[in-house]
Amino acid sequence: EAGVVQSPRYKIIEKKQPVAFWCNPISGHNTLYWYRQNLGQGPELLIRYENEEAVDDSQLPKDRFSAERLKGVDSTLKIQPAELGDSAVYLCASSLDGLAGGNAYEQYFGPGTRLTVT
Amino acid sequence: QKEVEQNSGPLSVPEGAIASLNCTYSDRGSQSFFWYRQYSGKSPELIMFIYSNGDKEDGRFTAQLNKASQYVSLLIRDSQPSDSATYLCAERDSNYQLIWGAGTKLIIKP
């Protein structure tokens, strides 16, 4: 079974430029997460989707960040314009929630996109 | 505010010994607890989850949960150099959101 796929793996952009990240979750997983992780810290949730609905986007900086999951499968996270402080690793994760997923709702992560804003 | 606390380390353990990683949490409504391993430059990888009080064993790994004292721990027996990584503790709250600790860096010395 294929894991969570993310692209690109690395991205270097100048500040004020736009950037987009793509994620394909594990097949059948209904919940998708976007996290941001800075060095030496745990992942910080940006947005959580259940199918195509964003159920938690309270930590998403909506002035510059946007996300979509149009058909309840793939998702795109966009930053426009990027700032120096956006340099981080952007992680996508998925889980199978609900009765079919048991009690744990464990999340599985993709390889991440390392963003460097110069 | 819900918090998960971990000692950042590094925790240095000789090869073959038992590594003990600890985590405390503030939310008494937490449902499940997770241990992830993260190698440098890689994404977090799920090791174990636990949601019942007591111990849960999987190979060389044992997770321990004490809800009354609000702590969860991970024991790694027969530590190997390949176990050297950062170990992240996370708890799933009543809103199904994972609250993450900052991780403990573990170094296994040959």
Boltz contact constraints between the chains, C-beta under 6 A:
constraints:
  - contact:
      token1: [A, 41]
      token2: [B, 102]
      max_distance: 6.0
  - contact:
      token1: [A, 42]
      token2: [B, 88]
      max_distance: 6.0
  - contact:
      token1: [A, 42]
      token2: [B, 100]
      max_distance: 6.0
  - contact:
      token1: [A, 42]
      token2: [B, 101]
      max_distance: 6.0
  - contact:
      token1: [A, 42]
      token2: [B, 102]
      max_distance: 6.0
  - contact:
      token1: [A, 42]
      token2: [B, 103]
      max_distance: 6.0
  - contact:
      token1: [A, 43]
      token2: [B, 100]
      max_distance: 6.0
  - contact:
      token1: [A, 91]
      token2: [B, 43]
      max_distance: 6.0
  - contact:
      token1: [A, 103]
      token2: [B, 51]
      max_distance: 6.0
  - contact:
      token1: [A, 104]
      token2: [B, 32]
      max_distance: 6.0
  - contact:
      token1: [A, 104]
      token2: [B, 49]
      max_distance: 6.0
  - contact:
      token1: [A, 106]
      token2: [B, 46]
      max_distance: 6.0
  - contact:
      token1: [A, 106]
      token2: [B, 49]
      max_distance: 6.0
  - contact:
      token1: [A, 109]
      token2: [B, 43]
      max_distance: 6.0
  - contact:
      token1: [A, 109]
      token2: [B, 44]
      max_distance: 6.0
  - contact:
      token1: [A, 111]
      token2: [B, 43]
      max_distance: 6.0
  - contact:
      token1: [A, 112]
      token2: [B, 43]
      max_distance: 6.0
